Amino acid sequence: MSTNLSGQGRDRAELQKVIEELVESGFVGVQLRVNDEQGEWVGSAGVSEMGRSAKPLTNGHFRIGSSTKSFVATSVLLLVAEGRIGLDAPVDDYLPEFGLDRRITVRMLLQHTSGIFNHTGELYEDGTIVLGVPWQGKEWVDNRFKSYLPEELVRLSLSKPARFAPGTGWSYANTNYVLARLVVEKVTGRSFAEELRRLILRPLGMTGTLAPGASPEIPEPHNHGYYRYEDAGQERTVDVTRQNPSWVGAGGDMISTTQDLHTYFSALMGGRLLPAELLAEMRTPEATVGYGLGVFAQDTEGGTVFHHNGATMGSAALMYGTPDGGTTLTAGLTWVDDADLSIAPAFQTAQQRFVEEVFCGKLG
């Protein structure tokens, strides 16, 4: 299915072609939404469930993985705007129970410059891997409904050596965002889910987005994601659409739709959520990989594009926007995941193809 609400179909056949090629490269289902000067275009390819012929939904719910971090960062910055959190205050002021290094600030959490060990594991420069919470293979499958408390994840991280002194390097760590969400809950006295509704979801009329906590449920309708693993020498594939996301916590546990991601990111980029000075802080990238405060800045032939994509077991989100929010691309992808992350090259290709088509006009 594809629709173009503006009635101008120029180049849109290319978008449909790209998502069909993605399915051929290994994705089970793809749902894509593009909003730009041509209007809104929505398309899908593949199937919503393996073994069935039903097409993927074009606005179904899906797990958005690390796109969650953008929502957490925006919530923190809105509380900065309310005067309840200091962006450059020590995190220890808000969460003294962990005995954090006093040099670690709220800003460092949002920008991944705290040096804190990532509770989902670390790959060091010399190739050494240090494991954290299990999230691969049969061990994860067997424990995919287990609940972890955020405090457990933080204490696991703090039991490992820091990657570097606070503020002296950059390293992506889900634990930074677990801590950021705990700061939100400490200063407001309410759950993050409640604050998310107050600060973002209700003001923007977003009805398909939620922070599920430890609940494994996903609202209907939704496409299905899968996981392939080895068990006693046999390869098995299971439906992991229902899973407890508390192992990653605020690093990647949220659920949304392509429509809601568009609504959110166009409002954020268009200056309708954050005060101008805080939006500018958010979009100022650290030099290592161009990470701001919960968003990446990417230079393209069509200009700077901001984004925060995400992936979790069998499901991923794409969320891109121009600096004025006038053009956005949001997508939900489902596939058969595995411990080797076999889909990763195709996922990277998908991101590149979409950016070239929507933001650089290359494929048309």
N, C-alpha and C positions, 0 to 999 in steps of 0.2 A: 504494500500500500504506500502511496505517496500522494501528498496533497501540497498544493502551493496556493496559499490564501491570497496572494497578490495577483495571481493570474499570469504572472510573467515567468515562464518556465525556463528562461535562459540559464544554461549550465546545470540545472538541477538534475538532469539525467546522469550527469557525472557523479553526483552524490549517491544516487541509487546504485550506480555501477560500483562505486567504492565499497559500499556496505555489502553488496552481493559478493564482491571479491574477498571481503573479510570473512564471510561465512565459508567460502571455499578454502580459506587458509586455516580454518579450524574453529571458528566461533560457532556456538550453537544458535545464538540469536543476537541481533543488533537492532537497537532502536535509536534513531537520530533525530534531533530537532535543531534547525538552524533559523535564527531570526536575524534579518539584515535589511538593507534598503529595498530588497525585492519582496519583503514580507516574511511570512513564516512558512517553512517547509518541514514536513514531518515524514519520515520514511522508516521502513523496517525491512529486514531480510532474515532468512533462516526460519527456525521454529521456536515456539515458546517452551516446548517440552520435548525431550528426546523420545523417539518412538511414536510421536503423534504428528499430525500434519498441520495443526493449528499454527498460523503465522504468529510471530512475536507481537506482543502488544506494542503500541507506539507511545503509550504513557503509563506503562506498568511500574509498580514499585520495584526497586532493586537496591542492593547494598552498595554504598558509594565509597567504601574504603577510605583512603586518606583524604578524599575531598571533605571529609568530616572536619579536618584541621582548619579549613577556611572558616567554617561556621563557629568553631571554638574561638579562633582568633578574633573574629568580628564581635562575638559576645564579650570577650575580654575588653576589647577597645571601646565598646559601647559603655561598659562599666567604668573604664578610664574617663570617658566623656561625662559620666555622671559623678565623677570625683570619688568613686569608691575603690578604685585600684590605681596604684601608681605604676606607670609603665616601666620606670627605672628604679622601682623599689625592690629591695631584697625579697625573694620569694619566702625566705625564712620568717619575714614579718607576718605573713599570712598563714604559713604552715609550719610553726615551730616544732611540731611533733616529730619531724623527720631529721632535724639537725643538719639541714642543708648548708653547704658552703655559702657564707653570707655574701659572697661576690656574685652569686647567681641572681639575676634580676628577672622580672616578668618578661621584659623584652627578649632576653636570651632564650627563655622557653619558647616563645613564639617564633624565634628566628633560628632555632636549633644551634645556638652558640654556647649552650650551658656546659657542654662537655660530659653531661650525664650519660652513662651506659644505657643503651637501648634495651628495654626489657624483652623484646622479641629477638634479641641476639645481635651480635656485631661481627662484621668482617673487617679484619685489620689489614693495613697496607701490605704486610708481609704474607698475606694469604691465610693467616690464622683465623679460625672461626670460633667464637665463644658463644655457646648456646644460651638462650634464655627460656621463656615460656615455650612449651612445645607447640608448633604450628605446622608440622609436616607429617606426611605418611600415616601409617596405621595408628600411631600414637595420638595424632590429632583427631583422626576419624573416630576412634574409640572414646575420646574425651570431648567431642564437639558440643556437648551440652553442659560441660562443667562451668561453674561460675567462679570468677576471680574477683576479688575486691580490688578497687584501685590502689588501696594502701599496700596490698600484697605486691602489686606490680612495681610500685615505687620502691619498696624495701628490697625487692629482688635487684633492681637497678643499683641501688645504693650499696649493695653487698659486693659489687664489682668495682674495680678501679675506674676512675674517671678517664675519659678519652684524652682530655686536655684541660688546662686551667680555664675557668670560666672566661668567655669573651676572647679567647686566643685562637679559636679555630671554628670549624663548622662540621657538624655530623648529625645526620637525620636520625632522630630518636623519638619513637612513639611516646616514650615516657615523659618527654617535655610537655606533651599535650594532655597526658593523664594528670600531671601536676597543674597545668593551666586550668583544667576543668575543676579540679579540687579547690583552686583559688576562687573561682566563680562561686562555688557552693559555700565556701567559708564566708565570703564577704556578704553574700545575700541571704544566707540561712535557708536557701531553697535548693531543690535539685536542679541539675543542669537542664534537664528536660523542661522544667517549669520556666527557667530563665530564658531558654531558647524560644519558647512560645511567646513570652512577654516581649523580648527584645527584637525578634526577627520574624517568627512565623505568623503571629497574629497581625502585626503591622503591615505585612506584605500579602496577607491572605493566602498563605501557603498551607494547604490542607493535606498534602501527601508526604510530608517530611516528619521524621521522628528520630529521637535518640532513644533506642530501645533498652539501654541498660543491659541487664542480663537475660532479657527475654529472647527466646529463639524464634519467635513468631515474626512473620512478615505480612503486611496487609495484602489482601486481594485487591485487584488482580496483580499477578506478577509472573515474570518469566522464571525459568528454572536454571539453577547452576549445579555443577557436578564436580566430583573429585575422584580421581583415579589413583589407586595405590596397590601395593603388593601385600598379600596376606598369605603366608605359608606357601610361597612360590607361585601363587595364583594372582593374576591381575583382576582387581575388582573396581567397579565404578558405582558410586553411590550419589544419590541426590542430596546435596548439602544446602538446599535453599533455606531450610530451617537449620539454624546453628546459633549457638550462644556466642555473641561477639565480645564478651567481656574480657577475653584474653588479649585483645588489642586495645580495648577501652576507647578513650577519647582520641586515640591515634587513628581510629578508622571504623567506628561501630554504627554510623548512622544509615538511615534508609531514606530514599527520596524518589522523585520522578524527574523525567526530562523537563516537564513543564515547570516544576518547582525550582529546579536548578537554574533554569533560564530566568525565572522571576527573581530569584535571589541574586544571581551574578550580574544581571543587567542593572538591578537597583544598587548593588554594591559599587560597581564600576561607574555608574552614572551619578554617584554622589548623593544617593537618596537614603543611605543608611548611616554612614559615618560623617562626622564633621570633616571639612576639607583637610585640616591639618593632620588628623589621624589617618585619613585615607592616604595622604601623602607618605606618612610614616609606614603604613602597611605596604605601600608599593615601592619603597626604597630597598633595592636588593642588596644583600650581602654578596661580596665579590665571587665567592667560590662557585656557586651554581646558579646565582640569580634569585635566591630565595628572600622574599621580604618577610612580612609578618603574616604567615598563613597563605601566601600566594607566591607563585613563581612569576618572574618577568622573563619573557622570551622575545628576543629580537628576531623579526622575520623580514622578508622582502617587502611585506605590506605594512611594516611598522611594528611597534611593540605590542605584544599580546600578553595578557595576564591569564593565569590558569592555576588550577589545582586538581589534577586528576587523581584517581584512586583505584586500588584493586584489593579485593579480598578473595576468599575461597570461591571460585567459580563465578565471580561477578565483578564488574568494574564500572567506573563512571568517568566520563570526560566532561570537563567544564572549562570553557575558554571564553574570553571576552576582550573586546577592544577597550581602550582606556575610557571611552565615553559610555560604554555599555550598549552602544547602538548595534553592534554585531555580537551575537553569542552563538556558541555551538555547545550543545549538551547531548550526551549520549549515555545509554546503558548497554553494557555488553555482558553476555553470559557464555560460558564455555565449560569444557572438562578440564579442571585444574589438576596439577600433580606436583609432587615434591621437587621435580626438576624445573618447575616453572616453564614448561615447554612452550606455552603460549606467548611468553614474553617478547620474542622477536616480532611476532605478528601484531602484538599490542603496540609495540613501539612504531611499527610501520603504519598502523592505523592512525596513531596520533599525528604522524608526519603527513600522511595523505590528507587528512581532514584539514590540518592547518594550511597546507598548500592550496587546497581547493577553496576554502571559505575565506581565509585571510590574505592570501596572496594571489588568488585568481589564476593559479597555474594550470589547473587541469581543464578549465573550460576553454 
